[in-house]
């Protein structure tokens, strides 16, 4: 049976002091409690108390996803301001120091800190997670295997973390470099079947590496509790419209790969070390870099590869009714990613990181 290709989108936001522009904990306020009253389970805390996460309902199509994520952003911006905070969508804060951040008082997060120590405390990053409904678990594994190839292309589009601890890192997506200090991260190996994946998880649980499969934090994974594949590789974009464009691209990619799978075909598989070369290039250079075309065995500008990519999934875009959302990909290619725009403000303001935070807050509200 054809998958639903339903969508679920999760965004992680920064809570900011409007005076200092530094991260500020929301825990001393009633922001989260009131958020749960208004939005129920669509809002929750994260490990650091200056992070708040929202998640859409299960959305049948990209239009429902757009409506839901726009509503969530609007409500969270309103809630933050009611509690004298600003909400910012950025994958790292330009100058905040993770050493001053509190951990949310939840046994689950304290266990992560106990296990991972400084690596967990330093993980002050903010991501975008996109779920695509693929109910057949064997099909989900096949699609996950093939989609690994496209992750660097998608990550380059989503880059929105050029700064860390007050420094221009030289990376467009530095969040990925912070997160790779966690175990079980990055692009996974391919699995021959869902049962092979289950055996892997079972071994880790049995040997006390993890207590459940949610502690597998790969860039893409079959979700352990939902019938979805979850793409976790991306920085949270500045604008909600950019989130929708990237979610639509992920959804259309899954649908394209399912079409191949249903016809007993497959997208060519490449070894993880090769894919990781492209991931490095994506987070280092963003849209302005060169990725490796492994078929041609040569470097190709990322923008040229994205044009080929968009042609590849064009049929699925029409079938899914996501043409308007996918047009947002070309807009990102024209205006630059969040990282590109942050860096321009940094340059124009002669290195004023507070001006960068102000710009990020403005962009977080844009178009809502």
JOJOFEN-V78919 format. One record per helix or strand. SS is the DSSP state (helix for helix, strand for strand). FROM is the first residue (numbers start at 1). LEN is the number of residues. If there is no record, write none. Layout:
SS_FROM_LEN / SS_FROM_LEN
//
This chain:
strand_7_11 / strand_23_1 / helix_31_12 / strand_43_3 / strand_48_1 / strand_51_5 / strand_59_1 / helix_62_21 / strand_85_4 / helix_98_3 / strand_103_1 / helix_107_10 / helix_118_4 / strand_127_7 / helix_137_22 / strand_161_1 / strand_163_2 / strand_167_2 / strand_173_1 / helix_175_5 / helix_194_13 / helix_213_3 / strand_220_3 / strand_228_8 / helix_240_23 / helix_272_17 / strand_290_4 / strand_298_4 / helix_302_11 / helix_314_7 / helix_323_13 / helix_338_11 / helix_353_13
//
